[in-house]
Amino acid sequence: MSDASRSRAETLLPDARVVSPPEVCAAADLVLVTVPDDQLPGLIEGLAAVEAWRPGQLVVHSSGRYGISVLGPAQDAGSVPLALHPVMTFTGTSIDIDRLVGASFGVTAPAAFLPVADALVLEMEAEPVHIDESARPLYHAALAHAANHMVTLVASSADLLSASGVEDPGRLLQPLVTAALDNALRLGDQALTGPVMRGDAETVARHIDEIGNVSPQTADLYVALARVTTRRAVDAGLLAAHEGDSVLEAIEGAEADE
């Protein structure tokens, strides 16, 4: 356990004993495994190698990527495998607990134990959403795409605003980004506004030039998103095909000028 993990345990669980993983497995009827995705298979297999798992024990992991197959070594020992992934972003502080209330959990479990998995989620005042084993990687990719890339998008926009002289980019962005997110969740592509939606090809090209002068990396991001936005707008019938072609040509031309 890292020093940071020990510090969090002392702060959030002051009465809990900090012991080794095999000792946890020996003492607990429900074992919650919350290591990074890439470490999960090795940990489960390692604990199986020292015969840490036992019959009837609930073994729960919180990875979005994996379903229950990764818990196979524990299941072979008689444990009950459950995948409960909280659809929430966490900071490692006390505010995380409150964020669980009303959140959703991606649940994968053997059919006979789905009621048990659902009950655990409902006990946390959260909402269980059943995800098929085979769909877990795509499900997780969708969530990471939304949450992680939104951070990159907003942070890069804030950097550009700072470069333009805005002293408090967050204050400027907060109402706009909040409204855009709310509209997107309710309306999907129909929430689209801005120069692509209007077919303002010259404006898009100017954006690429200006952003490229400040941050070529952010210009690449703008170009990639503008292309996809244009194609989605045309496919959704929000932008005429010839207008979409004009925007895409402007993007190509601006890229060539960089």
Secondary structure by P-SEA (a helix, b strand, c coil): ccaaaaaaaaaccccbbbbcaaaaaacccbbbbbccccaaaaaaaaaaaaccccccbbbbbcccccccccaaaaaaabbbbbbbbbccccccccccccccccbbbbccccccaaaaaaaaaaaacbbbbbbcccaaaaaaaaaaacaaaaaaaaaaaaaaaaaacccccccccaaaaaaaaaaaaccccccccccccccaaaaaaaaaaaaaaccaaaaaaaaaaaaaaaaaaaaaccccaaaaaaaaaaaaaaaaac
